[in-house]
Amino acid sequence: MQIEDLLVNSIDPVFHILDSRGVSDSEEAYILAVAIGYQESGFMHRRQIGGPARGYWQFEKGGGVWNVLNAAAAKPHMLELCKIYDVPANATDVFEALAWHDSLAAGAARLNLWCDPHKLPAVGDIQTAWDYYIRVWRPGAPHRDAWNSNYAKAVAAIN
């Protein structure tokens, strides 16, 4: 997937929907979400290779999907996105939809970040962005050596 197309067709629209409901679509949020997408899938794999995760942000059913459907900060927004996108608001259907519904997946990624009580890292603060990613995504096999490049690609795509 070309990041420019994904931004225009999926990320921008859902981030604007969420922003209109109080979930900021700040530059920091865009960059971190895109950096995580690059880190998790390179925006190439909607289904995890050799694993259970779904969508470009690689959500697992009992992890990120559970979080956005149950965490107090995310739940009302995720239920609204499910209604807007006509996806039944349960873990099984959302999990499967993330593999093909890029707007829902981008919204889930933004809401997963929204659940963290810490301030989003400033643009350019690569180490704090990495720490945020590790804390919120809890990747099973983190690859720190790829983060700086993925973060730089996200900054370039947004700016």
Secondary structure as a PSIPRED ss2 file (coil, helix, strand):
# PSIPRED VFORMAT (PSIPRED V4.0)

   1 M C   1.000  0.000  0.000
   2 Q C   1.000  0.000  0.000
   3 I H   0.000  1.000  0.000
   4 E H   0.000  1.000  0.000
   5 D H   0.000  1.000  0.000
   6 L H   0.000  1.000  0.000
   7 L H   0.000  1.000  0.000
   8 V H   0.000  1.000  0.000
   9 N H   0.000  1.000  0.000
  10 S H   0.000  1.000  0.000
  11 I H   0.000  1.000  0.000
  12 D H   0.000  1.000  0.000
  13 P H   0.000  1.000  0.000
  14 V H   0.000  1.000  0.000
  15 F H   0.000  1.000  0.000
  16 H H   0.000  1.000  0.000
  17 I H   0.000  1.000  0.000
  18 L H   0.000  1.000  0.000
  19 D H   0.000  1.000  0.000
  20 S C   1.000  0.000  0.000
  21 R C   1.000  0.000  0.000
  22 G C   1.000  0.000  0.000
  23 V C   1.000  0.000  0.000
  24 S C   1.000  0.000  0.000
  25 D C   1.000  0.000  0.000
  26 S C   1.000  0.000  0.000
  27 E H   0.000  1.000  0.000
  28 E H   0.000  1.000  0.000
  29 A H   0.000  1.000  0.000
  30 Y H   0.000  1.000  0.000
  31 I H   0.000  1.000  0.000
  32 L H   0.000  1.000  0.000
  33 A H   0.000  1.000  0.000
  34 V H   0.000  1.000  0.000
  35 A H   0.000  1.000  0.000
  36 I H   0.000  1.000  0.000
  37 G H   0.000  1.000  0.000
  38 Y H   0.000  1.000  0.000
  39 Q H   0.000  1.000  0.000
  40 E H   0.000  1.000  0.000
  41 S H   0.000  1.000  0.000
  42 G C   1.000  0.000  0.000
  43 F C   1.000  0.000  0.000
  44 M C   1.000  0.000  0.000
  45 H C   1.000  0.000  0.000
  46 R C   1.000  0.000  0.000
  47 R E   0.000  0.000  1.000
  48 Q C   1.000  0.000  0.000
  49 I C   1.000  0.000  0.000
  50 G C   1.000  0.000  0.000
  51 G C   1.000  0.000  0.000
  52 P C   1.000  0.000  0.000
  53 A C   1.000  0.000  0.000
  54 R E   0.000  0.000  1.000
  55 G C   1.000  0.000  0.000
  56 Y C   1.000  0.000  0.000
  57 W C   1.000  0.000  0.000
  58 Q C   1.000  0.000  0.000
  59 F E   0.000  0.000  1.000
  60 E C   1.000  0.000  0.000
  61 K H   0.000  1.000  0.000
  62 G H   0.000  1.000  0.000
  63 G H   0.000  1.000  0.000
  64 G H   0.000  1.000  0.000
  65 V H   0.000  1.000  0.000
  66 W H   0.000  1.000  0.000
  67 N H   0.000  1.000  0.000
  68 V H   0.000  1.000  0.000
  69 L H   0.000  1.000  0.000
  70 N H   0.000  1.000  0.000
  71 A C   1.000  0.000  0.000
  72 A C   1.000  0.000  0.000
  73 A C   1.000  0.000  0.000
  74 A C   1.000  0.000  0.000
  75 K H   0.000  1.000  0.000
  76 P H   0.000  1.000  0.000
  77 H H   0.000  1.000  0.000
  78 M H   0.000  1.000  0.000
  79 L H   0.000  1.000  0.000
  80 E H   0.000  1.000  0.000
  81 L H   0.000  1.000  0.000
  82 C H   0.000  1.000  0.000
  83 K H   0.000  1.000  0.000
  84 I H   0.000  1.000  0.000
  85 Y C   1.000  0.000  0.000
  86 D C   1.000  0.000  0.000
  87 V C   1.000  0.000  0.000
  88 P C   1.000  0.000  0.000
  89 A C   1.000  0.000  0.000
  90 N C   1.000  0.000  0.000
  91 A H   0.000  1.000  0.000
  92 T H   0.000  1.000  0.000
  93 D H   0.000  1.000  0.000
  94 V H   0.000  1.000  0.000
  95 F H   0.000  1.000  0.000
  96 E H   0.000  1.000  0.000
  97 A H   0.000  1.000  0.000
  98 L C   1.000  0.000  0.000
  99 A C   1.000  0.000  0.000
 100 W C   1.000  0.000  0.000
 101 H C   1.000  0.000  0.000
 102 D H   0.000  1.000  0.000
 103 S H   0.000  1.000  0.000
 104 L H   0.000  1.000  0.000
 105 A H   0.000  1.000  0.000
 106 A H   0.000  1.000  0.000
 107 G H   0.000  1.000  0.000
 108 A H   0.000  1.000  0.000
 109 A H   0.000  1.000  0.000
 110 R H   0.000  1.000  0.000
 111 L H   0.000  1.000  0.000
 112 N H   0.000  1.000  0.000
 113 L H   0.000  1.000  0.000
 114 W H   0.000  1.000  0.000
 115 C C   1.000  0.000  0.000
 116 D C   1.000  0.000  0.000
 117 P C   1.000  0.000  0.000
 118 H C   1.000  0.000  0.000
 119 K C   1.000  0.000  0.000
 120 L C   1.000  0.000  0.000
 121 P C   1.000  0.000  0.000
 122 A C   1.000  0.000  0.000
 123 V C   1.000  0.000  0.000
 124 G C   1.000  0.000  0.000
 125 D C   1.000  0.000  0.000
 126 I H   0.000  1.000  0.000
 127 Q H   0.000  1.000  0.000
 128 T H   0.000  1.000  0.000
 129 A H   0.000  1.000  0.000
 130 W H   0.000  1.000  0.000
 131 D H   0.000  1.000  0.000
 132 Y H   0.000  1.000  0.000
 133 Y H   0.000  1.000  0.000
 134 I H   0.000  1.000  0.000
 135 R H   0.000  1.000  0.000
 136 V H   0.000  1.000  0.000
 137 W H   0.000  1.000  0.000
 138 R C   1.000  0.000  0.000
 139 P C   1.000  0.000  0.000
 140 G C   1.000  0.000  0.000
 141 A C   1.000  0.000  0.000
 142 P C   1.000  0.000  0.000
 143 H C   1.000  0.000  0.000
 144 R H   0.000  1.000  0.000
 145 D H   0.000  1.000  0.000
 146 A H   0.000  1.000  0.000
 147 W H   0.000  1.000  0.000
 148 N H   0.000  1.000  0.000
 149 S H   0.000  1.000  0.000
 150 N H   0.000  1.000  0.000
 151 Y H   0.000  1.000  0.000
 152 A H   0.000  1.000  0.000
 153 K H   0.000  1.000  0.000
 154 A H   0.000  1.000  0.000
 155 V H   0.000  1.000  0.000
 156 A H   0.000  1.000  0.000
 157 A H   0.000  1.000  0.000
 158 I H   0.000  1.000  0.000
 159 N C   1.000  0.000  0.000
